[in-house]
Structure formats: C-alpha cells, structure tokens
C-alpha cells in the first residue's frame, strides 16, 4: 500500500446502496467501490484502492456508522485488499459477504423475498405503485405546511396548518423533543416546537414527513432513506464546492423533491406546483440546471446504474473521493438516526 498518498489525491469512491431483508425497512448498506473516472474501467489501481479504503475506515463517521448499521462489502472487493487493510476492515465491523448472496435484479417488479435471499439489493422501492391506498389528507397537510414555511409565512399560520393533521403534529413534537434539538425540558406546544426547531430545520423535517405520511405505503422507509441521503449529500457537496448556505439549502430541498413524483405517482412538475416551488428549484429538479442540478443528475443516473455522470459532476466541481466518502458516511448516520426516530412507537 502506498502510504505516501494524501487524502486529496485518493480516487476510490465508496458507493452505498441501501438493502433490505424484510421488504420494508433498511437492514443494511451495501458498499461498492468505484475509482474516480468518467468511464467505468476494468483496471483497478490496487494502491489507490487500499489507501482509499484505509482512509475511509479511519474516519470517525465510518467507525460510528459500522456500530449502528449493518455495513457490507462484496467479497470480490475485499479480496483485492492487502492483509493489513482487511484486518482494519474486520476490526471496524464491516462484513464481507459472497457476491452470490446479493440479489441485484433492477428490473424485478416484485418486492424482495426474504425466504430466499440473504440480502436484497433490488431497486423495487424506486418503482411507482399504482392503485395503493393513499393518505391524501396527511399529504396535503404536510405539503401545505411546507409551502407556508418556504413562503416564510407567519408562525401562527404554520402552526394552524400543522395542527390539521394529528400524525404531523405528533412527529413535529417528537422532533422538538428529540436529541436533534438538545431541548432539556419536553414541550407539548406546536408553537414552541416551531420556535425550537427553527425555520430552516423545519423545512427539512416537513420534507421528511411528506415521505412518511402514508402508512399504507410499504416503500415509505426505503424511499425516505433514499431521499434523505440524496438531500444530505447534495447539500454537503454543494457547500464543499463553494456554494453558499442558501445554495446548500436549495440543494437539500432539490434532493428531497426529486423523488416526490415517484412517491405520489405524479408528474414531477405537478408536485413542484403543489409545493409552490421557486423557479430556481424547478429548473434544478426538472432541467438539471446549475451546480446543484448537475450533481442531482449524477445521483439520479447512479440510481439507474450509470455512475459516469456522477463522477463527472464530482470532478467538475473539484470534489475529491475522500471528501465524498466522508460525506457518504456522515449522511448514512444521519439517515439512520432520522428513520429510527420516526420508527419509534
């Protein structure tokens, strides 16, 4: 292993994919390695792979992630690592499992079958589900509250909108009383909760609530996790590439909004209309304009199996592999914490 390699020169990315054994919630994260190039190459730089893996494993975020989530690497990837790096991998708690134990049939139309699969990496939750039960009242209440926050409406108007849905009220209070806010004394007041949470975090939470508002949708936790990870990563990558705080916030909203059309089985433009999205947000999501739009397009293409656009977006915005790997681990922890908070009875 080339120990003289600096973090800024590392080129191997760890690309995460949420996997499930139950068919509903996230049961683990499958990591695949990809060297930072615009075209997928069959040639692997083993020195870089080992140095990148060692650096990734040394990150506090990666070590924390491995403690709270099942983390998996394909055996074909771990076999390329030096013995020294494999020992670090084992000590961190990241599993290596045979490639054949992972089902990866992107065109499958059915949900995973836990009776036959150890881990399932199918993208079944990224397919529209027609004819399913909808909780339209909860969706309207959540999107209306989000629209009011985006418009910077009066707090009393936002409070009234949140109160119209019991589930939304419950979850906003849950957030206010959670470790995310550091509140010492619990509150049962929506007005206090709005003040405690703050406008900017409230936008994030309402976006998350949109994905969690339909208890009849088995995809909701997987879709929420996918959207939340995309939003968190887009925000951090935008900031890293020189974007302002406002651009970072728009990047987060774009990441969440980009999957709402799939969630509701509606045209994306209709969802953005319902949200009252700004012209900048619409151009970013619908036309992939600007820095955020380019990065978003890269994420969407990764979902389809093409990583070249994502690589190009990182390179064009001068984002190195080591920074992506750190953002990826931090984002995965944040998603784990959010989903577990919502999952609690």
Order of alpha helices (4+ residues) and beta strands (2+ residues): beta-beta-alpha-alpha-beta-alpha-alpha-beta-beta-beta-alpha-alpha-alpha-alpha-alpha-alpha-alpha-alpha-alpha-alpha-alpha-alpha-alpha
